[in-house]
């Protein structure tokens, strides 16, 4: 079964289910996999940090700092082990020209995701990040493959 993850949402599944998220522009898709249990998760991170957001507690899955701990907890509840997790990430594009780092959400999202993964000793084993185009991300927990589809850029597997 395919599970679609919306913007600012996340899902966890077991193989042979497939996770997919659309419209990764400046957002970052974080795929986590326990290769032993084949429990996989995908989080569609919209913003890097909840601390300055109004009413962030109502939408915790939008933010890297609040969504990723939820993703870990849900994966562990399905039998995944944090020490075995591996990450694949995509997105974080610069979709609009900006003169301020404050408004480069893509770069800030990438940095927040990498910071969380490093702090939790979860290695990033593949990435398709940055540049200036949107992506669709498929994740197959059965094989661990992350597939990226991008208009005019073709499909890639990691």
N, C-alpha and C positions, 0 to 999 in steps of 0.2 A: 504494500500500500504506500502511496505517496502522501506525505504530510507537507502542507504548505505553511511556511512561516512568514507571517506578515511583518511589516516594518515595525520595529520595536517589540518583537515577540521572540519566543523560543519554543523549541519542542525537543523531546527526547524519545528515542525509539530503539528497538532491537532489530537486527537483521532478520528478515530480508527487506524490511521497510526502508523507504528512501525519504530523505529530507530535501526540500527545495525552498529557496527564497529568491524573490525577484527584486528588481529595482535597487541593486547595490550601486549607488553612486558614491557619495561621501560616506555612506554607511559601511560598516564592516561586518561581514559574515564570519562567525567563528564556529568552526566544526571541531568537535572533540570526539575522540574515539578511544574506547578501551578495547584493544585488539584481542583480548582473551574472551571477554563476554560478548563482544560485538554490540555493545551498547554505544549508541552514537547520539550526539546532540548538536543542534545548530541554533545559534543566537544571532539575530539581526540587530546589531548595535547601531543606534541612531545618533547618540551623543556620548561624549567621553565621560562626563562627570555630572552626578546628580546634585552635588552640594550647593550649587548656585541656582538650581531650577526651582521654580514655584510649584508646589504640590507634587514633587518628584515621587513621593511615597505612593501616589495613586497610579503611577506608571513606571514601576521600577525596571521593567524589562527593556526600556528604551536606552538605558545608560550602562556603559561598560562597568562602572564600579558597583552597580547593584544587580545587573542581569547575570553577569558571569558567576557570582557566588550562587545564585539561584540555579543556574544551569548545572554547576557542580553537584549541588545537593540533590537535584532531581536525578542526575545520572547515577550517583551513589545509591539512591533509593531503588534503582533498577538493577543494582548489582555491579556497577562499575567501580573500579578502584582508582583513586586519585593518583596513586604512584605509577599506574600504567598508562595514564592518559597521554595522548599525543594530539597536537593541534594543527589544523590547516586553516589559513585565513585568506579572505579575499575582500576586495573593495577598497574603500578609503581614497577614492579618486578626488581630484580637484575638478569639480564640475563647472565652476565659474571663476573667472579671473578675480583676484583679490590682492590688495596691497597690504593687508594686515594678516599676520599669523593667527590672530584671534578668530578670524573668520574662515580660516582654512580648516574646516571641520574634518575633512578626510584625514589629514596628517595628525590632527589631535586624536581622532578615533583610533588610528593605527597605534599611536604612542600609548594610549590608555589600555588597549587590548594587550599589547606587548608587555607593558608594565605588570598587569595582572597575571598574565601567564608566567612571566619570569618569577614573580613573587611566590607563585604556587608550584614552581619547578615543573611546569608543563612545557615541554619543548615544542617549538613550531617546526614541523618537518616539511611544510610546503606553504607557499604563499603566492598570491597573485594580487598585488596591492599597488595603489597609487595610480599614476598616469591620469588620463582625462576622459575616461569612458565608463559607462555603466556595465554591470555584469548581472547575469543570473547564475546562481550557485546551486549545484546539486551535490548531495553527499550520500554516499552508499556505505553504510556501516558494515555490510557484509564483506566488502573488499577494502574498505578504507579509502576509496577513490573520491576525490573532490573533482567535479567537472565544472568548468567555467564556460559559459556561453555568452558571447558578446557580439552584437550586431557589427558586421563588417570586420570583425577581428577573428571570427571562427571559434571553434571549440577547442579547449585544452583540458587535459586530465593531469591531475597531480596525485 
